[in-house]
């Protein structure tokens, strides 16, 4: 059996380390494990930045600092854990970026919620952490924030098309992510499900004081 972990946010150690321990445990049981991680292709804004207190409107310098820390932890996990690591940036094709630009070009402040790509509701998926970060309820996005949503959409669509290519190369039997509701995780899961690959999501425990242990 082969299991692919989509794990782009290495800097969020309370997610990435337990996730790596589970992957290590699968390897010990004879499972072939591949982890897919990020280089810098989510540098507009990502979950690792949010977890570090960096917002989408912060400077490129602050965002790069988070990227640098994330890469160090990514490489630490890759060096210490007994499974293959692939960086998704290496699989990006110009057609992926073109598809993302085309999708962004279709959305307006009034219709973003309805955007479908290959029958997948990527317009909605891209909004998950954006709506949480700005405490927005419903589908009304303030005009001054819409450009930030469009950047999140661009990255989400890009990851969706990269996911299709990575899944075709590795042909895993299962896909695992930490919290599938994160926009790019959801996009990767959608690509897997379209290929008939079952997906699983990990979460921290429900008790806040033991969240990292369960």
C-alpha positions as CSV (number, residue, x, y, z in Angstrom):
1,X,0.0,0.0,0.0
2,X,1.1,3.6,-0.7
3,X,-0.1,6.5,1.3
4,X,0.6,10.1,0.3
5,X,0.6,12.9,2.9
6,X,-0.1,16.4,1.7
7,X,1.8,18.4,4.3
8,X,2.7,21.9,3.2
9,X,2.8,23.7,6.6
10,X,5.9,22.3,8.3
11,X,6.2,25.4,10.5
12,X,3.0,24.5,12.3
13,X,4.9,22.0,14.4
14,X,1.9,21.0,16.5
15,X,0.5,19.7,13.3
16,X,3.5,18.6,11.2
17,X,5.4,16.7,13.9
18,X,2.4,14.4,15.0
19,X,1.6,14.0,11.3
20,X,5.1,12.8,10.6
21,X,5.0,10.4,13.6
22,X,1.9,8.8,12.1
23,X,3.6,8.6,8.7
24,X,6.7,7.0,10.4
25,X,4.4,4.5,12.1
26,X,2.9,3.5,8.8
27,X,6.4,3.0,7.3
28,X,7.2,0.7,10.3
29,X,4.1,-1.4,9.2
30,X,5.4,-1.8,5.7
31,X,3.5,1.1,4.1
32,X,5.1,3.1,1.3
33,X,4.8,6.8,2.4
34,X,5.4,9.9,0.3
35,X,5.0,13.4,1.8
36,X,4.3,16.4,-0.4
37,X,5.6,19.7,1.0
38,X,5.8,23.3,0.0
39,X,8.8,25.3,-1.3
40,X,7.6,28.9,-1.5
41,X,4.6,28.6,-3.8
42,X,2.2,29.6,-1.0
43,X,4.2,32.7,-0.2
44,X,1.3,35.2,-0.7
45,X,-0.2,33.9,2.6
46,X,-0.7,30.5,4.2
47,X,-1.6,28.7,7.4
48,X,2.0,28.7,8.6
49,X,2.0,32.5,8.4
50,X,-1.3,32.8,10.2
51,X,0.0,30.5,13.0
52,X,3.0,32.8,13.2
53,X,0.9,36.0,13.5
54,X,1.6,37.2,10.0
55,X,-1.3,38.5,8.0
56,X,-1.9,38.6,4.2
57,X,-1.2,42.4,4.3
58,X,2.1,42.2,6.1
59,X,5.3,42.8,4.3
60,X,7.0,40.4,2.0
61,X,10.0,40.4,4.4
62,X,7.8,39.1,7.3
63,X,6.3,36.5,5.1
64,X,9.7,35.3,3.8
65,X,10.9,34.9,7.4
66,X,8.0,32.4,8.0
67,X,8.9,30.7,4.7
68,X,12.5,30.4,5.8
69,X,11.5,28.9,9.2
70,X,9.0,26.5,7.5
71,X,11.7,25.3,5.0
72,X,14.1,24.5,7.9
73,X,11.5,22.4,9.7
74,X,10.5,20.7,6.4
75,X,14.1,19.8,5.8
76,X,14.5,18.6,9.4
77,X,11.6,16.2,9.0
78,X,12.8,15.1,5.6
79,X,16.3,14.3,7.0
80,X,15.0,12.5,10.1
81,X,12.0,10.6,8.9
82,X,12.1,7.4,6.8
83,X,9.9,8.4,3.9
84,X,10.2,10.2,0.6
85,X,9.6,14.0,0.5
86,X,8.5,15.7,-2.6
87,X,8.3,19.5,-3.0
88,X,5.2,20.5,-4.9
89,X,6.9,23.5,-6.4
90,X,8.9,21.2,-8.5
91,X,5.8,19.9,-10.2
92,X,4.2,23.2,-11.2
93,X,3.8,23.8,-14.9
94,X,3.0,27.0,-16.8
95,X,-0.5,25.5,-17.6
96,X,-1.2,25.3,-13.8
97,X,-0.5,29.0,-13.3
98,X,-2.5,29.9,-16.4
99,X,-5.5,27.9,-15.2
100,X,-5.3,29.7,-11.8
101,X,-5.1,33.2,-13.5
102,X,-8.1,32.3,-15.7
103,X,-10.1,31.2,-12.6
104,X,-9.2,34.4,-10.8
105,X,-10.2,36.4,-13.8
106,X,-13.7,34.8,-13.7
107,X,-14.6,35.8,-10.2
108,X,-16.2,39.0,-9.1
109,X,-17.2,40.2,-5.6
110,X,-20.7,39.0,-6.4
111,X,-20.1,35.6,-8.0
112,X,-16.9,34.1,-6.3
113,X,-19.0,31.7,-4.3
114,X,-20.2,29.9,-7.4
115,X,-16.8,29.4,-9.1
116,X,-16.4,25.7,-10.2
117,X,-13.2,24.2,-11.6
118,X,-13.6,20.7,-13.1
119,X,-16.9,20.6,-11.2
120,X,-15.1,21.3,-7.9
121,X,-16.2,24.2,-5.8
122,X,-12.8,25.8,-5.5
123,X,-14.3,29.2,-5.2
124,X,-15.8,28.2,-1.8
125,X,-12.8,26.1,-0.7
126,X,-10.4,29.0,-1.2
127,X,-12.4,31.1,1.2
128,X,-12.2,29.0,4.3
129,X,-9.3,30.5,6.3
130,X,-9.8,33.9,4.6
131,X,-13.3,34.1,6.1
132,X,-12.0,33.0,9.5
133,X,-9.1,35.4,9.5
134,X,-11.3,38.4,8.8
135,X,-14.3,37.2,10.8
136,X,-16.7,37.4,7.9
137,X,-20.1,35.7,8.0
138,X,-21.8,34.8,4.8
139,X,-20.6,35.4,1.2
140,X,-20.3,39.2,1.3
141,X,-16.6,40.2,1.0
142,X,-15.7,43.8,1.6
143,X,-14.3,45.4,-1.5
144,X,-11.1,46.3,0.2
145,X,-10.4,42.6,1.1
146,X,-11.4,41.1,-2.3
147,X,-7.9,41.2,-3.7
148,X,-6.7,39.1,-0.7
149,X,-9.3,36.5,-1.5
150,X,-8.3,36.4,-5.1
151,X,-4.7,35.6,-4.1
152,X,-6.0,32.7,-2.0
153,X,-8.0,31.5,-4.9
154,X,-5.0,31.7,-7.2
155,X,-3.0,29.5,-4.9
156,X,-5.9,27.0,-4.3
157,X,-6.5,26.5,-8.0
158,X,-2.7,26.1,-8.7
159,X,-2.5,23.4,-5.9
160,X,-5.5,21.6,-7.4
161,X,-3.8,21.2,-10.8
162,X,-0.4,20.3,-9.2
163,X,-2.2,17.7,-7.1
164,X,-3.6,16.0,-10.2
165,X,-0.2,15.7,-11.6
166,X,1.5,14.4,-8.4
167,X,-1.3,11.9,-7.8
168,X,-0.9,10.6,-11.4
169,X,2.8,10.1,-10.8
170,X,2.7,8.4,-7.4
171,X,-0.7,6.7,-7.7
172,X,-1.3,6.4,-3.9
173,X,-3.9,4.2,-2.4
174,X,-4.8,6.8,0.3
175,X,-4.3,10.5,0.9
176,X,-3.9,12.1,4.3
177,X,-4.0,15.8,5.3
178,X,-4.1,17.7,8.5
179,X,-7.5,19.4,8.5
180,X,-9.0,19.1,5.0
181,X,-10.9,22.4,5.5
182,X,-7.8,24.4,4.8
183,X,-8.2,25.7,1.3
184,X,-5.2,24.1,-0.4
185,X,-5.7,20.8,1.6
186,X,-9.3,20.8,0.4
187,X,-8.2,21.3,-3.2
188,X,-5.7,18.4,-2.9
189,X,-8.4,16.2,-1.4
190,X,-10.8,17.1,-4.2
191,X,-8.2,16.1,-6.8
192,X,-7.6,12.8,-5.1
193,X,-11.4,12.0,-4.8
194,X,-11.8,12.7,-8.5
195,X,-9.2,10.0,-9.1
196,X,-11.0,7.6,-6.9
197,X,-8.5,7.9,-4.0
198,X,-9.9,7.8,-0.5
199,X,-8.9,10.7,1.7
200,X,-8.4,10.9,5.5
201,X,-8.0,14.0,7.7
202,X,-6.1,14.3,11.0
203,X,-7.1,16.7,13.7
204,X,-5.8,17.6,17.2
205,X,-7.8,16.2,20.1
206,X,-11.0,17.8,21.3
207,X,-9.8,18.6,24.8
208,X,-7.8,21.8,24.6
209,X,-5.2,20.8,27.2
210,X,-4.5,17.5,25.5
211,X,-4.9,18.7,21.9
212,X,-1.4,17.9,20.9
213,X,-1.3,14.5,22.5
214,X,-4.5,13.0,20.9
